[in-house]
């Protein structure tokens, strides 16, 4: 049930379909068992402790006893049964706050067949000794000893038996999760190991061999190719037409078309262009206008001695001007005699004279 309301509704049922039913609470799953340890409680009886703790949900008290010198002796350990499935953390007895621990019972072993999970009163099997042989009263067990549960070389009451360890784990899960013995057994059931196999090897997961996928793929490739070839049709093959290699000579221009400059990419043309470019670069390097020196020449005075007769350097004709004058006078001298020579227009007239 998920809550108390559902449990109350179900407990009121008296008929299911056409059958008469009676709903009762589970005797063990609705309860929880805990352990307390207090030496002062030895002075009290179990009933006195129950009366004291009844208000805290305790419905049963049982004191654990041990055997010493053939006699049962009380111990300070008490098992408390609570009316709720949830175990409380502590209980208060007199002026003691006692911590409550989870009670995990020991595996239940039958003294008749030496098996687990039942008692001798409900056993229907043949009686066997703990040594694995038929019952022999009044004599000691003779070797070899054999466990009736795991077939090992130990007695049935040995705590090293794998079946005993399995039963301990089942009881622990049953108490902590508050489930039935059958459900707890399903959770941690372990196959009984063989005598020559260790317990760790018995509980280890099985080893799965690794598959070599590379070899499997190589084996499947021919089958895949044959299967796909039945459905595959190759596309038509396209043959690209071959183009003859063009000659290096360019075609002659059409007479009707305007002449344009055409450049070839031959190595000879490239060499001629580079040679022309190199020669022009050399010319530009050789033909340079001489730079005019700055300042006056050394030893020349800045002021001329005679301002009337002397001429400045700026008034003196340069070599280029003299060449131009000579070029102009040559054609005049070559004229024939009958032609009257005109006076030189460059010649200056006197200041006081007037033209006639």
C-alpha positions, 0 to 999 in steps of 0.5 A: 500500500502507498498510504494508510488510507488505502490500507484501511479501505482494503481492510474493510473488504469482505468479498471479492467477486463471488468469494468471501475474503478476510483481510489481515495485516502481514505478521512480519512485513508491517513490523520492524525489529531493532536491537538495544544494549543496556546493562542496567536493563538486566535488573528488569524483566521483559514484561517490565521493559515492554510496559515502559516502552509500549507508548513508543510503539514497542509491541514485543521485547526479547532478551538474548541469551548465551550458553556458558558452562552449559547454562543459559545466561542473560545478556544486556542485548534486547530485541525490540519489535515495533508496530511500524515498518520504519525503525526509530533511531532511538528509544527512551527508557527511564533516563537513558536514550538508547540507540536502536540498531537494525536487527539482522537475524542469523540464517535459519538452519534445520537440525534434521536435514542440515538445510537452510530457510526452514526448521526441523518441525516442518522438515520432511527429509531424512535426518543427516549428521552435520558431517554429511553422513547418516545419523550416528548417535554417541560416536564422533564424526569420522573423516572425510567430512562433506557439506550437504549444501555445497558438497565441500570438505567442511561440515554443514555448520561451518561459517566458511560455507558459500551457501551460509554466506549467501543466506547471511546476505539474504537475511541482510537484504530482507531486514534492511529493505523489509521484504520477504525471504523469497524476494530477497533471495531473488535479488542475490541468488548465486549459483552454488560453486563447484569444489575446484572453483573459488567463490570470487570466480563463481560470482564473477560475470561471464567473460564474453569473447571479443568479436573480430569485426574486421574479418567478418566485414572482409567475409561479407564484402563479396556477398554484398558486392554480388547482391548489389550488382544485380540491382546496379546499372552503370551510367553511360560513359561520356567521352570528352572530345579531343582538341588539337594542340594550337600552333604558337603562330597567331593568325594574320589580322583581317584587313577590314579590322582596325590594327591593334597591338598584339603581344606574343608570349614567346620566349624570343618576344619576352627576351626582346622586350626585356632587352629594350627595357634594359637599354632604355633604362641605361639611356635614362641613367646616362642622360642626366642634366648636370647639377649646377654648383651652389655659390660663387666659384672660389677666388671670384669676387661677388661685386664686379670691378666695372659695373658698366663694362662687366656683365653678370654671370646671369647675363652671359649667354649659355652654350645652348643659346650660342648654338641657337644663334649659330643655327639662325645665322647659317641659313642667312649666310647661305642666301644668294647675292641678289637677295638683299640681306635685311639687317639683323633684328637682334642688333640694337639701334642707337639711343638718339637715332630714329629709323628712316 
